[in-house]
Amino acid sequence: MEKNPKELLDAWREYIQHELKLNDPVRIEFLYERATSKLCLTETLWEEYIQWARQIKSPNLLNIVTRATRNCTWCARLWVTRLKVAETQGVEGSHINEIKDKALVAIEGSNIQDYISILKTYILFFKRKLQQETTDENKDGFRTAIRTAIKYIELTLGNSPGLDEQIVNEKFFFEKFAARVESSICGEIERARSKWQKLLKTGAIGRDARNWCEYARIEIDNDEHEKAR
């Protein structure tokens, strides 16, 4: 009798665990390849394969993650991992944009947090690039990424019924994050100040004392104590 998917997965995992103890990378990779070809729609198996490939610094890592997202298109966690792995492989920002676009289409119908996790990973790529080298090009790259994320939240996720407050909070997170980066990394205190002043004129955001304190902290960090009062 043919095994059901769970029994088949358990059998492959047992076999892989045995080989992991023997620590032969060639045999382990061979088994993972066979297992993922048989159970290509099992996202947890791909995640285990990727985790192992990361540990041994496999030269095939990006290829493995790419195949994982092609098979389990709905899995936001795998798309986030693909974005992170692509960054460690030194890909250009244009390629990160392509992966992000594919991911947002592929996970259509997922919950809001899946979309946000992809957008946050996307933004962090451009922030780290900016930290490495604060050039005008990298500043523009970060600002474009922020605008892209906020626009996506407004136009695509903003139509989700019953989630108005969550959408506002997520949008606010990205706008605050942008202001923080403008101040602390770009050295653009005027841009940061302008963003905060605009945000604090917005309903509930301006009525929350914690937001005023966060804005004041940016002024203090830039030795603008008078403006913080």
C-alpha positions in Angstrom: 0.0 0.0 0.0 1.3 3.4 -0.9 2.2 5.7 2.0 0.2 8.9 2.6 2.1 12.2 2.4 2.7 12.4 6.2 4.0 8.9 6.4 6.2 9.6 3.3 7.5 12.8 4.9 8.3 11.0 8.2 10.1 8.3 6.3 12.3 10.8 4.4 13.0 12.7 7.6 14.1 9.5 9.4 16.4 8.7 6.5 17.8 12.2 6.4 18.4 12.3 10.1 20.4 9.1 9.8 22.6 10.7 7.2 22.9 13.9 9.1 24.5 11.9 12.0 27.1 10.5 9.5 27.7 14.1 8.3 28.4 13.4 4.6 27.2 16.6 2.8 27.1 14.9 -0.6 24.7 12.2 0.6 22.7 14.6 2.6 22.2 16.9 -0.3 21.3 14.0 -2.5 18.6 12.9 -0.1 17.2 16.3 0.3 17.0 16.6 -3.5 15.2 13.3 -3.8 12.8 14.2 -0.9 11.9 17.6 -2.2 11.3 16.1 -5.7 8.8 13.6 -4.2 7.3 16.1 -1.7 7.8 19.3 -3.7 4.7 21.0 -2.1 5.8 20.4 1.5 7.1 23.8 2.7 8.5 22.6 6.0 10.7 20.1 4.1 12.1 22.9 1.9 12.7 25.0 5.1 14.7 22.2 6.7 16.7 21.7 3.5 17.4 25.5 3.3 18.4 25.6 7.0 20.9 22.8 6.4 22.3 24.4 3.2 22.8 27.6 5.1 24.7 25.8 7.9 27.2 24.3 5.5 27.3 27.5 3.3 26.2 25.5 0.3 27.0 27.2 -3.1 23.6 26.0 -4.2 21.7 27.9 -1.5 20.1 30.5 -3.7 19.1 27.9 -6.3 17.5 25.8 -3.5 15.5 28.8 -2.1 14.4 29.8 -5.6 13.1 26.3 -6.3 11.3 26.3 -2.9 9.4 29.5 -3.8 8.5 28.1 -7.2 7.0 25.0 -5.7 5.4 26.5 -2.6 4.4 29.9 -4.1 1.9 30.6 -1.3 4.5 30.4 1.6 5.5 34.0 2.7 8.2 32.6 5.0 10.1 31.0 2.0 9.8 34.3 0.0 11.3 36.2 3.0 14.1 33.7 3.2 14.7 34.1 -0.6 15.0 37.8 -0.2 17.5 37.4 2.7 19.6 34.8 0.9 19.6 36.9 -2.3 21.0 39.8 -0.2 23.8 37.7 1.2 24.7 36.7 -2.4 25.2 40.3 -3.3 22.4 40.8 -5.8 21.5 44.2 -7.1 18.5 46.2 -5.8 16.7 45.6 -9.1 16.8 41.9 -8.5 15.4 42.4 -4.9 12.6 44.4 -6.5 11.8 41.6 -8.9 11.7 39.0 -6.0 9.4 41.3 -4.0 7.1 41.8 -6.9 6.8 38.0 -7.6 6.3 37.3 -3.9 3.4 39.8 -3.5 1.6 38.3 -6.5 2.3 34.7 -5.4 0.9 35.0 -1.9 -2.4 36.6 -3.1 -5.1 35.9 -0.5 -2.7 35.5 2.4 -3.2 37.4 5.7 -1.9 40.9 6.1 1.1 39.9 8.2 2.4 37.8 5.3 2.4 40.8 3.0 4.0 43.0 5.7 6.8 40.5 6.4 7.8 40.6 2.8 7.6 44.4 2.6 9.7 44.8 5.8 12.4 42.4 4.5 12.4 44.3 1.2 12.9 47.7 3.0 15.6 46.3 5.3 17.7 45.4 2.3 17.8 49.0 1.2 18.4 50.3 4.7 21.4 48.0 5.1 22.7 49.1 1.7 22.4 52.6 2.9 24.3 51.8 6.1 27.2 50.3 4.1 27.5 53.4 1.9 25.5 56.6 2.4 25.5 57.8 -1.2 22.8 59.8 -2.9 22.0 56.7 -5.0 21.4 54.6 -1.9 19.4 57.3 -0.3 17.1 57.4 -3.4 16.9 53.6 -3.4 15.7 53.6 0.2 13.2 56.4 -0.3 11.8 54.7 -3.4 11.4 51.4 -1.5 9.6 53.1 1.3 7.2 54.9 -1.1 6.6 51.6 -2.9 5.8 49.8 0.4 3.4 52.5 1.6 1.7 52.8 -1.7 1.2 49.0 -1.8 -0.3 49.1 1.7 -2.7 52.0 0.8 -3.8 50.8 -2.6 -3.8 47.0 -2.3 -4.1 46.1 1.4 -6.1 49.2 2.2 -9.2 47.6 0.6 -9.2 44.7 3.1 -12.5 44.7 4.9 -12.5 45.1 8.7 -8.7 45.8 8.9 -8.7 49.6 8.8 -6.9 50.1 12.1 -4.3 47.4 11.3 -3.6 49.0 7.9 -3.2 52.4 9.5 -0.7 51.0 12.1 1.3 49.2 9.4 1.5 52.3 7.2 2.5 54.4 10.3 5.3 51.9 11.1 6.9 52.4 7.6 6.5 56.1 7.8 8.1 56.3 11.3 10.9 53.9 10.2 11.6 56.2 7.2 11.9 59.2 9.4 14.2 57.4 11.8 16.5 56.4 8.9 16.5 59.9 7.4 17.7 61.2 10.8 20.1 58.6 12.0 21.7 57.3 8.8 21.1 59.9 6.1 21.7 62.8 8.4 18.7 64.5 6.9 17.0 66.0 10.1 14.8 68.4 8.0 13.4 65.5 6.1 12.8 63.5 9.3 11.2 66.6 11.0 8.9 67.2 8.0 7.7 63.6 8.1 7.0 63.6 11.8 5.2 67.0 11.7 2.9 65.7 8.9 2.3 62.4 10.8 1.4 64.1 14.0 -1.3 66.1 12.3 -3.1 62.8 11.5 -5.9 61.9 13.9 -5.0 59.2 16.4 -1.3 59.4 15.7 -1.2 63.0 17.0 -3.3 62.2 20.0 -0.8 59.5 21.2 1.8 61.0 23.6 4.2 58.2 22.8 4.5 59.4 19.2 5.3 63.0 20.4 8.0 61.5 22.6 9.5 59.5 19.7 9.6 62.7 17.6 11.2 64.6 20.5 13.8 61.9 20.8 14.9 62.5 17.2 15.3 66.2 17.9 17.3 65.5 21.1 19.5 63.0 19.3 20.4 65.7 16.8 21.1 68.3 19.6 18.0 70.2 18.8 16.8 70.5 22.4 14.7 73.7 21.9 12.7 72.0 19.2 12.1 69.0 21.4 10.2 71.1 24.0 
